[in-house]
Amino acid sequence: MTVTSMPQPTLPAQQVPGAAEEVILGVDTHKDIHVAAVITTLGASLAHQEFPTTAVGYRQLLSWGRSFGVLHRAGVECTGSFGTALTRVLRREGIDVVEINQPDRATRRKRGKTDAIDADAAARAVLSGRATTVPKSADGPVEDMRVLRLAKESAVKARTQALNQLKAVLMSIDPDLRELLTGLSNPALVATCAALDVDDRGEAVFTMRLLARRVQHLSDEVKELTRRTTRAVRACRPQMLDLVGVGPDSAAVLLIAAGDNPDRITDEASFAALCGVSPVEQSSGKTQRRRLNRGGNRQANAALYRVVMTRIRWDERTQKYLERRTAEGMSKREIIRCLKRYVARELYRHIQPLAASQPPSAV
């Protein structure tokens, strides 16, 4: 007589006797301390604790979290700022990190606001599946572009401020010198004021020379930062600079929006939503229309706008599209919205290497 054994169900790790239970980590990040909370896969809160934002503190946080069970998932707030270093540490240890948005105001009014509550909410967002965003890795050439662009933006802003102050001081100096400098272009004005002899000519002339030399120094900084940004883009995605209307600054902004791990963006529609160029339905009754998306990364949106405006002026294919859609009754604003969506689709194939094999779509 043959005895047939029945298949036995496999118990999850947390139900197998003697097996370590899986836990989920949530972290509320700050400048000087991180507050961590641990919950089980059934949603039970285990503990919370503060840790300093140092290398030793990160190791202590990781060991503390693993002391409650098997740690595979963690939810971290502010992965692009205060939580960047912690995210790197957790990833190196093989932990899947999920980016957590701060709780909305309605939830905070109901539950209160403490760091421990926020850390617990971060862990529960991972457990429920509400949070699924993979954070940027911030460990490659795109991170270099980000810091270069950060410095360039501040240098350009300071240069504009210094030039405006120079022109304001110009209005209060001796009329003879003012008439000599008034008709000059900005580069000529700066060069002339930087070479002024300030002996016995008053504090206003001294201030003008000081501001002019500041403008020159900031201009040198902007040129150097632009050169380094261009070199970084060419080393990372040189094919982007061959596209019509895409310069180093626009390419850098779009690469920064995607991050060093663009594979976290699932498709070109997600990239369009990230850049704020995905259409938003605004239909009601007999009206069927879409409006501009006012969300997303606004700097990336502005970069796509610059690309579109350049193509409208110089690209024959884009000009024909503009004429055709205008004849169909679309406004120029709606046409630009459509063009930004097409440009986002085209650039996604150059930002995401895995999408390069997909056939391009016609504009």
C-alpha positions as CSV (number, residue, x, y, z in Angstrom):
1,M,0.0,0.0,0.0
2,T,1.4,3.4,-1.1
3,V,1.1,6.3,1.3
4,T,0.9,9.7,-0.4
5,S,2.0,12.7,1.7
6,M,0.0,15.9,1.5
7,P,1.9,19.1,0.8
8,Q,2.3,21.2,4.0
9,P,1.8,25.0,3.8
10,T,4.9,27.2,4.3
11,L,4.7,29.6,7.2
12,P,6.0,33.1,6.9
13,A,9.3,33.8,8.6
14,Q,7.5,35.5,11.5
15,Q,5.3,32.4,12.1
16,V,8.1,29.8,11.9
17,P,9.0,28.8,15.5
18,G,12.5,30.1,16.3
19,A,12.7,32.3,13.2
20,A,13.5,36.0,13.6
21,E,10.5,38.3,13.0
22,E,10.7,40.9,10.3
23,V,10.6,44.5,11.5
24,I,10.3,47.9,9.6
25,L,12.3,51.0,10.5
26,G,11.0,54.5,10.2
27,V,13.2,57.6,10.7
28,D,12.4,61.3,11.2
29,T,15.5,63.1,10.2
30,H,16.9,66.4,11.5
31,K,20.1,68.3,11.3
32,D,21.7,67.1,14.6
33,I,19.6,64.1,15.6
34,H,17.6,61.3,13.9
35,V,14.6,59.8,15.6
36,A,14.0,56.2,14.7
37,A,11.0,53.9,15.4
38,V,10.5,50.2,14.8
39,I,7.3,48.3,14.1
40,T,6.4,44.8,13.3
41,T,4.8,43.6,10.1
42,L,1.5,43.4,12.0
43,G,1.7,47.1,12.8
44,A,2.7,46.8,16.5
45,S,5.0,49.6,17.7
46,L,8.2,48.2,19.4
47,A,10.3,51.2,20.4
48,H,11.7,54.6,19.4
49,Q,15.0,56.3,20.1
50,E,17.2,59.3,19.2
51,F,20.6,59.0,17.5
52,P,23.2,61.6,16.6
53,T,23.8,62.4,13.0
54,T,27.4,61.1,13.0
55,A,29.0,58.0,11.5
56,V,28.9,56.3,15.0
57,G,25.3,57.4,15.4
58,Y,24.3,55.8,12.1
59,R,25.9,52.5,13.1
60,Q,24.2,52.6,16.4
61,L,20.8,53.2,14.7
62,L,21.3,50.3,12.4
63,S,22.4,47.9,15.2
64,W,19.5,49.1,17.3
65,G,17.0,48.5,14.5
66,R,18.4,45.0,13.8
67,S,18.2,44.1,17.5
68,F,14.4,43.7,17.2
69,G,14.4,41.3,14.2
70,V,15.2,41.0,10.5
71,L,15.5,44.5,9.0
72,H,14.9,44.7,5.2
73,R,12.8,47.9,4.8
74,A,13.1,51.4,6.1
75,G,11.2,54.6,5.5
76,V,13.3,57.8,5.8
77,E,12.1,61.4,5.6
78,C,14.0,64.1,3.7
79,T,16.3,61.6,1.8
80,G,17.5,64.5,-0.3
81,S,18.7,66.7,2.6
82,F,19.0,65.7,6.3
83,G,18.6,62.0,5.5
84,T,21.0,61.7,2.6
85,A,23.9,60.3,4.6
86,L,21.7,57.8,6.5
87,T,20.2,56.6,3.3
88,R,23.6,55.8,1.9
89,V,24.5,53.8,5.1
90,L,21.3,51.8,5.0
91,R,21.6,51.0,1.3
92,R,25.2,49.8,1.8
93,E,23.8,47.3,4.3
94,G,21.3,45.9,1.8
95,I,18.2,47.7,3.3
96,D,15.6,48.9,0.9
97,V,15.0,52.6,1.6
98,V,11.7,54.3,0.8
99,E,11.4,58.1,0.7
100,I,8.6,59.4,3.0
101,N,6.7,62.6,2.6
102,Q,5.9,64.5,5.8
103,P,2.4,63.7,7.2
104,D,-0.4,66.0,6.0
105,R,-1.8,68.6,8.4
106,A,-5.1,66.7,8.9
107,T,-3.2,63.6,10.2
108,R,-1.1,65.8,12.5
109,R,-4.1,67.5,14.0
110,K,-5.6,64.1,14.8
111,R,-2.5,62.4,16.1
112,G,-0.3,65.3,17.4
113,K,3.2,66.2,16.4
114,T,6.3,64.7,17.9
115,D,9.4,63.2,16.3
116,A,8.5,59.8,17.6
117,I,5.1,60.0,16.0
118,D,6.6,61.1,12.7
119,A,9.1,58.2,12.8
120,D,6.4,55.7,13.5
121,A,4.2,57.2,10.7
122,A,7.2,56.7,8.3
123,A,7.5,53.0,9.2
124,R,3.7,52.6,8.8
125,A,3.8,54.3,5.4
126,V,6.2,51.6,4.2
127,L,4.2,48.8,5.8
128,S,0.9,49.9,4.1
129,G,2.5,50.4,0.7
130,R,1.4,54.1,0.7
131,A,5.0,55.2,0.3
132,T,6.8,53.6,-2.7
133,T,9.2,56.3,-3.9
134,V,12.8,55.1,-4.3
135,P,15.1,58.0,-3.2
136,K,17.9,59.4,-5.3
137,S,21.3,57.6,-4.6
138,A,23.2,61.0,-4.7
139,D,26.5,59.2,-5.1
140,G,27.5,59.8,-8.8
141,P,28.2,62.5,-11.4
142,V,24.7,63.9,-11.1
143,E,25.3,64.8,-7.5
144,D,28.4,66.7,-8.7
145,M,26.2,68.6,-11.2
146,R,23.8,69.5,-8.4
147,V,26.4,71.1,-6.2
148,L,27.9,72.9,-9.1
149,R,24.6,74.3,-10.2
150,L,23.9,75.3,-6.6
151,A,27.0,77.4,-6.5
152,K,26.3,78.9,-10.0
153,E,22.8,80.0,-9.1
154,S,24.1,81.9,-6.0
155,A,26.9,83.4,-8.0
156,V,24.6,84.6,-10.8
157,K,22.2,86.1,-8.2
158,A,25.0,87.9,-6.4
159,R,26.4,89.2,-9.7
160,T,23.0,90.6,-10.7
161,Q,22.6,92.3,-7.3
162,A,26.1,93.8,-7.4
163,L,25.4,95.2,-10.9
164,N,22.1,96.7,-9.9
165,Q,23.8,98.3,-6.9
166,L,26.6,99.7,-9.2
167,K,24.0,101.4,-11.4
168,A,22.2,102.8,-8.3
169,V,25.4,104.4,-7.0
170,L,26.1,105.7,-10.5
171,M,23.1,108.0,-10.2
172,S,24.6,109.9,-7.2
173,I,28.1,110.6,-8.4
174,D,29.6,113.7,-10.1
175,P,27.5,114.7,-13.2
176,D,30.6,114.8,-15.5
177,L,31.6,111.2,-14.6
178,R,28.0,110.1,-14.6
179,E,27.5,111.3,-18.2
180,L,30.7,109.6,-19.2
181,L,29.5,106.2,-17.9
182,T,25.8,106.4,-18.6
183,G,25.8,105.3,-22.2
184,L,28.1,102.3,-21.7
185,S,27.0,98.7,-22.0
186,N,27.1,96.5,-18.9
187,P,30.5,94.8,-19.8
188,A,32.0,98.2,-20.7
189,L,30.6,99.9,-17.6
190,V,32.0,97.2,-15.3
191,A,35.4,97.3,-17.0
192,T,35.6,101.1,-16.8
193,C,34.4,101.3,-13.2
194,A,36.9,98.5,-12.1
195,A,39.8,100.7,-13.5
196,L,38.7,103.9,-11.9
197,D,41.2,105.9,-9.9
198,V,39.6,106.5,-6.5
199,D,42.1,109.0,-5.1
200,D,40.3,112.0,-3.7
201,R,37.1,111.2,-5.6
202,G,34.9,110.3,-2.7
203,E,33.4,107.1,-1.3
204,A,30.8,106.7,-4.0
205,V,33.5,106.2,-6.7
206,F,35.4,103.8,-4.4
207,T,32.1,101.8,-3.9
208,M,31.6,101.7,-7.7
209,R,35.1,100.3,-8.2
210,L,34.5,97.8,-5.5
211,L,31.2,96.6,-6.9
212,A,32.6,96.4,-10.4
213,R,35.5,94.2,-9.3
214,R,33.0,92.1,-7.4
215,V,31.0,91.6,-10.6
216,Q,34.2,90.6,-12.5
217,H,35.1,88.1,-9.8
218,L,31.6,86.6,-9.8
219,S,31.6,86.4,-13.6
220,D,34.9,84.4,-13.5
221,E,33.2,82.1,-11.0
222,V,30.1,81.6,-13.3
223,K,32.4,80.8,-16.2
224,E,34.4,78.2,-14.3
225,L,31.2,76.6,-12.9
226,T,29.7,76.5,-16.4
227,R,32.8,74.9,-17.7
228,R,32.8,72.2,-15.0
229,T,29.1,71.6,-15.5
230,T,29.5,71.1,-19.2
231,R,32.4,68.7,-18.6
232,A,30.2,66.7,-16.2
233,V,27.3,66.5,-18.6
234,R,29.6,65.4,-21.4
235,A,31.1,62.7,-19.2
236,C,27.7,61.5,-18.1
237,R,25.2,61.9,-21.0
238,P,27.1,63.5,-24.0
239,Q,24.3,62.6,-26.4
240,M,21.9,65.1,-24.7
241,L,24.0,68.0,-25.9
242,D,23.5,66.9,-29.5
243,L,19.7,67.6,-29.3
244,V,18.3,70.8,-30.6
245,G,17.8,73.4,-27.9
246,V,19.5,71.4,-25.1
247,G,22.4,73.2,-23.5
248,P,24.6,72.2,-20.6
249,D,22.5,74.0,-18.0
250,S,19.2,72.5,-19.2
251,A,20.7,69.1,-19.5
252,A,22.2,69.3,-16.0
253,V,18.8,70.4,-14.5
254,L,17.0,67.4,-16.1
255,L,19.7,65.0,-15.0
256,I,19.5,66.4,-11.5
257,A,15.7,65.8,-11.5
258,A,16.2,62.2,-12.5
259,G,19.1,61.6,-10.1
260,D,22.1,59.2,-10.3
261,N,19.7,56.2,-10.4
262,P,17.2,57.1,-13.2
263,D,16.1,53.5,-13.3
264,R,13.9,54.4,-10.3
265,I,11.6,56.2,-12.8
266,T,9.5,53.5,-14.3
267,D,8.6,55.0,-17.6
268,E,8.5,58.3,-19.6
269,A,5.1,59.2,-18.2
270,S,6.5,59.1,-14.7
271,F,9.4,61.4,-15.9
272,A,6.9,63.8,-17.4
273,A,5.0,63.9,-14.2
274,L,8.2,64.5,-12.3
275,C,8.9,67.5,-14.5
276,G,5.4,68.8,-14.2
277,V,4.5,68.5,-17.9
278,S,1.9,65.7,-17.7
279,P,-1.5,67.0,-18.6
280,V,-4.1,67.3,-15.9
281,E,-7.8,66.7,-16.7
282,Q,-10.1,69.7,-16.2
283,S,-13.3,68.6,-17.8
284,S,-16.8,69.3,-16.6
285,G,-20.2,69.1,-18.4
286,K,-19.8,69.9,-22.1
287,T,-16.2,71.1,-21.6
288,Q,-13.5,68.6,-22.3
289,R,-10.0,70.0,-21.8
290,R,-6.7,69.6,-20.1
291,R,-4.7,72.2,-18.2
292,L,-1.1,72.8,-17.3
293,N,0.4,70.8,-14.5
294,R,1.6,73.2,-11.8
295,G,3.3,70.4,-9.8
296,G,6.5,68.5,-10.2
297,N,10.1,69.9,-10.3
298,R,9.7,73.5,-11.4
299,Q,13.3,73.9,-12.4
300,A,13.1,70.9,-14.7
301,N,9.8,72.3,-16.1
302,A,11.6,75.6,-16.8
303,A,14.4,73.7,-18.6
304,L,11.9,72.0,-20.9
305,Y,10.3,75.4,-21.6
306,R,13.6,76.8,-22.7
307,V,14.2,73.8,-25.0
308,V,10.7,74.3,-26.5
309,M,11.1,78.0,-27.1
310,T,14.5,77.5,-28.7
311,R,13.0,74.8,-31.0
312,I,10.1,77.1,-31.9
313,R,12.6,79.6,-33.1
314,W,15.2,77.4,-34.8
315,D,13.8,73.9,-35.4
316,E,11.8,73.4,-38.7
317,R,9.9,70.3,-37.4
318,T,8.7,72.2,-34.3
319,Q,7.7,75.2,-36.4
320,K,5.5,73.0,-38.7
321,Y,3.9,71.4,-35.6
322,L,3.1,74.9,-34.3
323,E,1.5,75.9,-37.6
324,R,-0.6,72.7,-37.8
325,R,-1.9,72.9,-34.2
326,T,-2.6,76.6,-34.6
327,A,-4.7,75.9,-37.6
328,E,-6.6,73.3,-35.5
329,G,-7.6,76.0,-33.1
330,M,-5.2,75.4,-30.2
331,S,-3.7,78.4,-28.4
332,K,0.0,78.9,-28.2
333,R,0.0,78.1,-24.5
334,E,-1.6,74.8,-25.1
335,I,0.8,74.0,-28.0
336,I,3.8,74.7,-25.7
337,R,2.3,72.4,-23.1
338,C,2.1,69.6,-25.7
339,L,5.6,70.3,-26.9
340,K,7.0,70.1,-23.4
341,R,5.4,66.7,-23.1
342,Y,7.0,65.5,-26.3
343,V,10.4,66.9,-25.3
344,A,10.2,65.2,-22.0
345,R,9.5,61.9,-23.8
346,E,12.5,62.4,-26.1
347,L,14.9,63.4,-23.3
348,Y,13.8,60.4,-21.1
349,R,15.3,58.0,-23.7
350,H,18.7,59.7,-23.3
351,I,18.5,60.0,-19.5
352,Q,17.3,56.4,-18.9
353,P,19.6,54.1,-20.8
354,L,17.1,51.2,-20.6
355,A,14.7,53.2,-22.7
356,A,17.1,53.9,-25.5
357,S,15.9,50.7,-27.3
358,Q,12.3,51.9,-27.4
359,P,11.1,53.3,-30.8
360,P,10.8,57.1,-30.8
361,S,7.4,58.7,-31.1
362,A,6.7,61.3,-33.8
363,V,5.9,64.9,-32.8
